[in-house]
Amino acid sequence: MSTLSAIRQQAVSTHRVVNLNTDGVSHAQSLIAPKPAGNSANWVLGHLLCVYNDVLGLLGAARVMERDALKPYARGSAPLEEKDALPLDSLVDGWNRACAEFDAALASIPETRLAEPVPNSPTNNPDETVGSLLVTVMFHQAYHAGQLGLLRRVAGHAGAIA
């Protein structure tokens, strides 16, 4: 299996897990944050979308949302306030569109592109390549997809993955 194929497979699994963990969660429930601290499901899903939205730009694909609309969900952003939260159904729609665009972008790039350096490393790694960044992104997305499973339970729903 090629590296690109493995990344695409991970992306498909993460897409599915996020959709399972947000299914049936209302917008109001998506704003419930764990106590004593932590982010809500709304922020986590918006953050996942924000990351893919930026990676789409790196891969030469069109972003699915304006970057400013996702600013409250960026890494290091202030805690999400209800007035700044996008509707959960808009985030789910954006997530699904971003996943489709991400897969299409990965399907269209050559494996050799993975060795190319990235213009700006989010971790300030001077040796960051497209491939190393995509592997990190996939870990990041899966990590937060798992958080959505716990946040689903915090909101009062049964677990979605048996």
C-alpha positions in Angstrom: 0.0 0.0 0.0 1.4 3.4 -0.9 1.7 6.2 1.6 -1.0 8.2 -0.1 -3.4 5.2 -0.1 -2.7 4.8 3.6 -3.4 8.4 4.3 -6.6 8.3 2.3 -7.8 5.2 4.2 -7.1 6.9 7.5 -9.1 10.0 6.3 -12.1 7.8 5.3 -12.1 6.1 8.7 -11.8 9.5 10.6 -14.6 10.9 8.4 -16.9 8.0 9.3 -16.1 8.3 13.1 -16.7 12.0 13.2 -20.1 11.5 11.5 -21.1 8.7 13.8 -20.1 10.7 16.9 -22.0 13.8 15.8 -25.1 12.0 14.5 -28.2 13.0 16.5 -26.3 15.7 18.6 -28.2 19.0 18.6 -26.6 22.4 18.2 -27.3 23.1 21.9 -25.8 19.8 22.9 -22.7 20.6 20.8 -22.0 23.6 22.9 -21.8 21.6 26.2 -18.2 21.6 27.4 -16.7 19.1 29.8 -16.0 20.3 33.4 -13.8 21.6 34.8 -12.2 22.5 31.4 -12.2 21.4 27.8 -13.7 22.2 24.4 -17.2 21.5 23.3 -18.1 19.2 20.4 -18.9 22.3 18.4 -15.4 23.6 18.8 -13.8 20.2 18.1 -15.7 19.7 14.9 -15.0 23.3 13.8 -11.3 22.8 14.6 -11.2 19.6 12.5 -12.8 21.5 9.6 -10.4 24.4 10.1 -7.4 22.1 9.8 -8.7 20.4 6.7 -9.6 23.7 5.2 -6.0 24.9 5.6 -4.6 21.6 4.3 -6.8 21.9 1.2 -4.9 25.1 0.4 -1.6 23.4 0.8 -2.7 20.6 -1.6 -3.8 23.2 -4.2 -7.5 22.6 -3.7 -10.2 25.1 -3.0 -11.1 25.7 0.6 -14.7 24.8 1.5 -15.2 27.8 3.8 -13.7 31.3 4.3 -10.8 31.2 6.8 -12.3 34.0 8.8 -15.5 32.0 9.4 -13.4 29.4 11.1 -11.2 31.7 13.1 -13.0 30.8 16.4 -11.9 27.2 15.8 -8.2 27.8 15.0 -5.4 26.4 17.1 -4.9 28.6 20.2 -8.2 30.4 19.8 -10.0 31.7 22.9 -12.6 29.5 24.4 -15.6 29.3 22.1 -18.6 31.5 23.1 -22.1 30.6 22.0 -22.4 33.8 20.0 -19.3 32.8 17.9 -20.3 29.2 17.4 -21.4 28.2 13.9 -24.5 26.0 13.7 -23.6 22.4 14.1 -25.3 21.4 10.9 -23.2 23.9 9.0 -20.1 22.5 10.5 -21.1 18.9 9.7 -21.9 20.0 6.1 -18.5 21.8 5.9 -16.8 18.7 7.3 -18.4 16.4 4.7 -17.4 18.8 1.9 -13.9 19.1 3.2 -13.5 15.4 3.5 -14.6 14.9 -0.1 -12.2 17.6 -1.3 -9.4 16.3 0.8 -9.8 12.8 -0.7 -10.0 14.2 -4.3 -6.9 16.3 -3.7 -5.0 13.2 -2.4 -6.2 11.2 -5.4 -4.8 13.8 -7.8 -1.3 14.3 -6.4 1.7 12.2 -7.3 3.4 10.2 -4.5 6.6 12.2 -5.2 4.8 15.3 -3.9 5.0 13.9 -0.4 8.8 14.6 -0.3 8.4 18.3 -1.1 9.0 20.8 1.7 6.0 22.7 3.0 6.2 26.5 2.9 5.0 27.0 6.5 5.2 24.2 9.1 2.6 24.5 11.8 5.1 22.9 14.2 8.0 25.1 13.0 9.8 22.0 11.7 12.3 23.2 9.1 12.4 19.7 7.6 8.6 19.4 7.3 7.5 17.8 4.1 4.0 17.5 2.6 4.1 13.8 3.6 5.2 14.3 7.2 2.6 17.1 7.6 -0.2 14.9 6.2 0.8 12.1 8.6 0.7 14.5 11.5 -2.7 15.9 10.3 -4.2 12.4 10.2 -3.1 11.7 13.7 -4.5 15.1 14.8 -7.9 14.4 13.1 -8.2 10.9 14.6 -7.3 12.3 18.1 -10.1 14.9 17.9 -12.5 12.4 16.3 -12.1 10.3 19.5 -12.8 13.3 21.7 -16.1 13.7 19.8 -17.0 10.2 21.1 -16.5 11.3 24.7 -18.3 14.7 24.1 -21.2 12.8 22.6 -21.6 11.0 26.0 -21.1 14.3 27.9 -24.1 15.6 25.9 -26.2 12.7 27.1 -26.0 10.3 24.1 -25.0 6.7 24.1 -21.7 5.9 22.4 -21.9 5.6 18.6 -19.2 3.1 18.1 -19.5 -0.4 19.6 
